Amino acid sequence: MNVIVICLDTFRADLIGPDAKMSGVATPNLDALASESVSFERAYGEGQPTLQMRRAFFTGRRSFPWRYNYDRRGHWHHAPGWHKIPPEQDTLAEILVRRGYYTGLIADTYHMFKPTMNYTRGFCTYEFVRGQETDNWRGGTLSAIEAQLRKHTRGPLDSPSILRLAQYLWNQRGRQGEEDYQCARVFRAATRWLEDNADNAPFFLWIDSFDLHEPWDPPTSYADRYYAYEGIDYIYPVNEGTTPEERERIVALYCGEVTFVDKWAGAFLNAVDELKLWEDTVVVLTSDHGTQLLDHGRFGKGADELHPFNTQIPLYVRHPDGPRGRRVDAFVQSHDLAPTLLRLLDVPYANVDGQDAWTLVTGERPSLRDLAGNGARASGTDADKMLRDHVVTGWAGFVAGNAGGRASVRDEEWNYVVSVHEEDPNPELYHLPSDPDEVRDVHDRHPEVVDRQRARLEAVVGGPIPAQLNEVCDPASPPMYHFLRSRLSGSAFPASD
């Protein structure tokens, strides 16, 4: 049996499926895949955002709480959990290649390839598609991209704050058509890999598209489909100082990018069809997290907004033998993916924290549960005894000198959110049946619920919170930041009106 995993960064869980809140966004190809798949309706990240999630996906081990200190010199940024895969943790690719699988990685998620990272472990081949966001790929002068900069910012062009935008625009110089955009390049590369290696069965292909991560920069016609206007395209969302029309356009940029990604993912899925691979290939669609699209009035994602628009992930698994369109309502998390795939391939596994979620599909178990707080690893008979009635999601903060961040403890009725590394002056508690959008904090009214949820978090952390986690995260900036800062003081660019 082959395996293909498609991971789309920043892809909200409510974009596809019969109950999608964002049902007006066109995703015909991903909808078709979802209709053929098992949908895990309550899948949540366990440690977010980016590298933390991919490490859990690859290993089946928790990435939260943040307990590792590795050399990260040359890597930026330094958020808790933002580091390589520990050498003692086997990856899916390593496990499968030892059992005769031909393994491949196609990705433009550039953080996986930065200095000191090792996310290519176990892959027979990998292709790093350059140019996403602040990937230090191409350089140039600010004058060479001045016209493009002014299309995307109202601010002055003599500030280091334009670094991300400038690097991205340098990288994207020379685009001629849709096929030159990042997600198109990723899925075209994945299609080539599939055509080259369809006969190298069994194979394992991981496709990692950094889109829908910012910048939200689809071809203009895709954004115009949702809201067309004449003005600045804030491809990096802005919360302050924007007009209602500009905010609506920002949402349109995201929606347009969704539809654009769907088109190119569909082109890849057409290749799966043409190569007649559906009958012996498991196909997975997932993401690392969502994003805020004026939910609670703002754009963004982070430890301050641990709500489903950020923490919930899509998780669809299409198995050749079905079932088709099955919806599973039990809690699952990102570190359940590796043991689930290994079970489907009849590959023994051990030394993982996650659970085999396919037992929820077969009816072998009604729900899952972690072996939290006792240092054990779930496998075999022990895992079969476990039930999961809540999920814990840690989201790394960006706090110099310590392992900052917050965590969410979610069950059927409550979502409790609190800082992990320091006393939280504003802990939160939401009653989900009466407040599904999680806008009314009732923390002070239910101390017994707070105590229970806090104890659940402490079981995962392994001690009381605030926790003195040993991961030290010093701030770091990319080299281009230092270069621009040294040059911009004498910039000839005037501030924009």
Secondary structure, 3 states (H helix, E strand, C coil): CEEEEEEECCCCCCCCCCCCCCCCCCCHHHHHHHHCCEEEEEEECCEECHHHHHHHHHHCCCCCCCCCCCCCCCCCCCCCCCCCCCCCCCCHHHHHHCCCCEEEEEECCHHHHCCCCCCCCCCCEEEECCCCCCCCCCCCCHHHHHHHHHCCCCCCCCCHHHHHHHHHHHHCCCCCCHHHCHHHHHHHHHHHHHHHHCCCCCEEEEEEECCCCCCCCCCHHHHHCCCCCCCCCCCCCCCCCCCHHHHHHHHHHHHHHHHHHHHHHHHHHHHHHHCCCHHHEEEEEECCCCCEECHHHCEECCCCCCCHHHHECCEEEECCCCCCCCEEEEEEEHHHHHHHHHHHCCCCCCCECCCCCHHHHHCCCCCCCCCCCCCCCECHHHHHCCCCCEEEEEEECCCCCCCCEEEEEEECCEEEEEECCCCCCCCEEEECCCCCCCCCCCHHHCHHHHHHHHHHHHHHHCCCCCCCCCCCCCCCCCHHHHHHHHHHCCCCCCCCC
